[in-house]
Amino acid sequence: MKKTIALALSIVLVLVSLSCIAQAEEGPKFVTIREWMDAKGECGDCMLLLKIKQVLNPVVALAVDETGEVNLFSGANEESSFVQFWDEEKGFFENYFLVIANPKYNPYEGTIEMAEWTLLRILPAID
């Protein structure tokens, strides 16, 4: 029951955030993986809502949305952007949702990798 309430609250927070962003004339906007790929990472001030499909190692995860999948690389040589995709208590963050901002396109890896992104929120896995 607590998980259901927490999930419902998380979804409400995301929806409220989306509506606030839609009302703002300027500011970050949500895009999909496909839109990000088509723009070769040039999405300006954008955010993505991604589900962790598989943790490949502590700093790389396969993330998906309804339009595609991409490797989400954590760190990019900057400690402040480092995120580990596991927790000692929770284990791997598979099936968790992440809200990320401003992912950069890695020209060496093409469209398969997002790097230098900012974690805004981790939403719990749906069991």
NUSE-193771 format. One record per residue (C-alpha): x, y, z; residue in three letters. Coordinates in steps of 0.1 Angstrom, whole numbers, plus 5000, padded with zeros to 4 digits. Example, Ala and Ser with C-alpha at 12.3 -4.5 7.8 and 13.67 -1.06 7.14 Angstrom:
2
site px = 5123; py = 4955; pz = 5078; residuo = ALA
site px = 5137; py = 4989; pz = 5071; residuo = SER
This chain:
127
site px = 5000; py = 5000; pz = 5000; residuo = MET
site px = 5028; py = 5024; pz = 5009; residuo = LYS
site px = 5045; py = 5017; pz = 4975; residuo = LYS
site px = 5013; py = 5024; pz = 4957; residuo = THR
site px = 5008; py = 5057; pz = 4975; residuo = ILE
site px = 5045; py = 5067; pz = 4969; residuo = ALA
site px = 5042; py = 5058; pz = 4932; residuo = LEU
site px = 5009; py = 5078; pz = 4929; residuo = ALA
site px = 5025; py = 5108; pz = 4945; residuo = LEU
site px = 5056; py = 5105; pz = 4923; residuo = SER
site px = 5034; py = 5104; pz = 4892; residuo = ILE
site px = 5014; py = 5134; pz = 4904; residuo = VAL
site px = 5046; py = 5153; pz = 4910; residuo = LEU
site px = 5058; py = 5145; pz = 4875; residuo = VAL
site px = 5025; py = 5155; pz = 4859; residuo = LEU
site px = 5024; py = 5188; pz = 4879; residuo = VAL
site px = 5059; py = 5195; pz = 4868; residuo = SER
site px = 5050; py = 5188; pz = 4832; residuo = LEU
site px = 5020; py = 5212; pz = 4833; residuo = SER
site px = 5040; py = 5239; pz = 4850; residuo = CYS
site px = 5067; py = 5236; pz = 4823; residuo = ILE
site px = 5040; py = 5236; pz = 4795; residuo = ALA
site px = 5027; py = 5269; pz = 4810; residuo = GLN
site px = 5061; py = 5286; pz = 4811; residuo = ALA
site px = 5070; py = 5305; pz = 4780; residuo = GLU
site px = 5107; py = 5298; pz = 4784; residuo = GLU
site px = 5125; py = 5271; pz = 4804; residuo = GLY
site px = 5132; py = 5234; pz = 4801; residuo = PRO
site px = 5109; py = 5212; pz = 4781; residuo = LYS
site px = 5105; py = 5174; pz = 4781; residuo = PHE
site px = 5116; py = 5156; pz = 4750; residuo = VAL
site px = 5117; py = 5119; pz = 4740; residuo = THR
site px = 5148; py = 5099; pz = 4732; residuo = ILE
site px = 5138; py = 5100; pz = 4695; residuo = ARG
site px = 5135; py = 5138; pz = 4695; residuo = GLU
site px = 5169; py = 5140; pz = 4713; residuo = TRP
site px = 5185; py = 5116; pz = 4687; residuo = MET
site px = 5169; py = 5135; pz = 4657; residuo = ASP
site px = 5184; py = 5168; pz = 4671; residuo = ALA
site px = 5217; py = 5151; pz = 4677; residuo = LYS
site px = 5215; py = 5162; pz = 4714; residuo = GLY
site px = 5208; py = 5198; pz = 4705; residuo = GLU
site px = 5176; py = 5201; pz = 4725; residuo = CYS
site px = 5186; py = 5233; pz = 4744; residuo = GLY
site px = 5173; py = 5234; pz = 4779; residuo = ASP
site px = 5155; py = 5200; pz = 4779; residuo = CYS
site px = 5146; py = 5171; pz = 4802; residuo = MET
site px = 5138; py = 5134; pz = 4797; residuo = LEU
site px = 5118; py = 5110; pz = 4817; residuo = LEU
site px = 5136; py = 5076; pz = 4813; residuo = LEU
site px = 5131; py = 5041; pz = 4827; residuo = LYS
site px = 5162; py = 5021; pz = 4836; residuo = ILE
site px = 5158; py = 4989; pz = 4816; residuo = LYS
site px = 5191; py = 4973; pz = 4826; residuo = GLN
site px = 5221; py = 4983; pz = 4847; residuo = VAL
site px = 5252; py = 4974; pz = 4826; residuo = LEU
site px = 5277; py = 4984; pz = 4853; residuo = ASN
site px = 5277; py = 5009; pz = 4882; residuo = PRO
site px = 5280; py = 5039; pz = 4859; residuo = VAL
site px = 5263; py = 5028; pz = 4827; residuo = VAL
site px = 5226; py = 5019; pz = 4823; residuo = ALA
site px = 5203; py = 5011; pz = 4794; residuo = LEU
site px = 5175; py = 5037; pz = 4796; residuo = ALA
site px = 5143; py = 5036; pz = 4776; residuo = VAL
site px = 5112; py = 5056; pz = 4769; residuo = ASP
site px = 5083; py = 5050; pz = 4745; residuo = GLU
site px = 5104; py = 5061; pz = 4715; residuo = THR
site px = 5137; py = 5043; pz = 4719; residuo = GLY
site px = 5166; py = 5033; pz = 4741; residuo = GLU
site px = 5200; py = 5048; pz = 4749; residuo = VAL
site px = 5230; py = 5041; pz = 4771; residuo = ASN
site px = 5230; py = 5066; pz = 4800; residuo = LEU
site px = 5266; py = 5072; pz = 4810; residuo = PHE
site px = 5272; py = 5087; pz = 4844; residuo = SER
site px = 5300; py = 5109; pz = 4854; residuo = GLY
site px = 5317; py = 5123; pz = 4822; residuo = ALA
site px = 5348; py = 5131; pz = 4842; residuo = ASN
site px = 5331; py = 5155; pz = 4866; residuo = GLU
site px = 5325; py = 5143; pz = 4901; residuo = GLU
site px = 5294; py = 5165; pz = 4906; residuo = SER
site px = 5276; py = 5147; pz = 4878; residuo = SER
site px = 5285; py = 5112; pz = 4890; residuo = PHE
site px = 5255; py = 5089; pz = 4897; residuo = VAL
site px = 5258; py = 5052; pz = 4906; residuo = GLN
site px = 5229; py = 5030; pz = 4893; residuo = PHE
site px = 5228; py = 5010; pz = 4925; residuo = TRP
site px = 5223; py = 5015; pz = 4962; residuo = ASP
site px = 5235; py = 4992; pz = 4990; residuo = GLU
site px = 5199; py = 4991; pz = 5004; residuo = GLU
site px = 5179; py = 4992; pz = 4972; residuo = LYS
site px = 5202; py = 4972; pz = 4949; residuo = GLY
site px = 5203; py = 4981; pz = 4912; residuo = PHE
site px = 5180; py = 5008; pz = 4900; residuo = PHE
site px = 5164; py = 4986; pz = 4872; residuo = GLU
site px = 5128; py = 4997; pz = 4865; residuo = ASN
site px = 5133; py = 5030; pz = 4883; residuo = TYR
site px = 5125; py = 5062; pz = 4865; residuo = PHE
site px = 5149; py = 5091; pz = 4862; residuo = LEU
site px = 5142; py = 5127; pz = 4853; residuo = VAL
site px = 5173; py = 5141; pz = 4837; residuo = ILE
site px = 5182; py = 5175; pz = 4823; residuo = ALA
site px = 5204; py = 5187; pz = 4795; residuo = ASN
site px = 5220; py = 5154; pz = 4782; residuo = PRO
site px = 5249; py = 5159; pz = 4759; residuo = LYS
site px = 5254; py = 5140; pz = 4727; residuo = TYR
site px = 5286; py = 5119; pz = 4726; residuo = ASN
site px = 5300; py = 5123; pz = 4690; residuo = PRO
site px = 5323; py = 5093; pz = 4695; residuo = TYR
site px = 5294; py = 5070; pz = 4704; residuo = GLU
site px = 5267; py = 5086; pz = 4682; residuo = GLY
site px = 5231; py = 5083; pz = 4693; residuo = THR
site px = 5237; py = 5053; pz = 4715; residuo = ILE
site px = 5250; py = 5073; pz = 4745; residuo = GLU
site px = 5239; py = 5103; pz = 4766; residuo = MET
site px = 5266; py = 5119; pz = 4787; residuo = ALA
site px = 5271; py = 5149; pz = 4809; residuo = GLU
site px = 5235; py = 5149; pz = 4821; residuo = TRP
site px = 5220; py = 5162; pz = 4854; residuo = THR
site px = 5199; py = 5140; pz = 4876; residuo = LEU
site px = 5168; py = 5159; pz = 4888; residuo = LEU
site px = 5148; py = 5131; pz = 4904; residuo = ARG
site px = 5148; py = 5093; pz = 4909; residuo = ILE
site px = 5113; py = 5077; pz = 4910; residuo = LEU
site px = 5108; py = 5043; pz = 4926; residuo = PRO
site px = 5104; py = 5011; pz = 4905; residuo = ALA
site px = 5070; py = 4998; pz = 4898; residuo = ILE
site px = 5067; py = 4963; pz = 4912; residuo = ASP
